[in-house]
Amino acid sequence: MAKDGSTVVTGSSKHPTTAKISFLRHFFTRAPSPTTMSATKTKVQSIIDENPVAVFSKSYCPYCNQAKQLLSASGAKFYAIELDQVDDGSAIQSVLADITGQRTVPNIFIAQQHIGGNSDLQAKRGELNTLLKGAGAL
């Protein structure tokens, strides 16, 4: 332990700050455990199954906001989860990539069917009300 009370992590770097950053990077970027991923997959599937429309989003994403605005303007009831505001957001995004092949947000489901992202939703404007009614979101 250093005199100032901080812990100095030793590693390949001789510079204590670099060693600390390396340690923290490892801690915060390691892959979730299989148990965590299984629980996350169950959570994601529940969100998709229990909501007529599910939007996996990030609060700062302009494409996400456009998609949510279109759904709101059409009067749809939808569930949106902001991945940048939940602890397991990164794990959720990884599970979505496994399920859909899409790593980006928004990741949109209507009636448990993967629609895609904002551009895919916008392309369905003409049939959106029919899709939303069929899903029970209108």
HELIX and SHEET records of a PDB file:
HELIX    1   1 PRO A   16  THR A   29  1                                  14    
HELIX    2   2 PRO A   34  GLU A   50  1                                  17    
HELIX    3   3 PRO A   62  ALA A   73  1                                  12    
HELIX    4   4 LEU A   83  GLN A   85  5                                   3    
HELIX    5   5 GLY A   89  THR A  100  1                                  12    
HELIX    6   6 ASN A  118  ALA A  123  1                                   6    
HELIX    7   7 ARG A  125  ALA A  135  1                                  11    
SHEET    1   A 4 TYR A  79  GLU A  82  0                                        
SHEET    2   A 4 VAL A  53  SER A  57  1                                        
SHEET    3   A 4 ASN A 107  ILE A 110 -1                                        
SHEET    4   A 4 GLN A 113  GLY A 116 -1                                        
END                                                                             
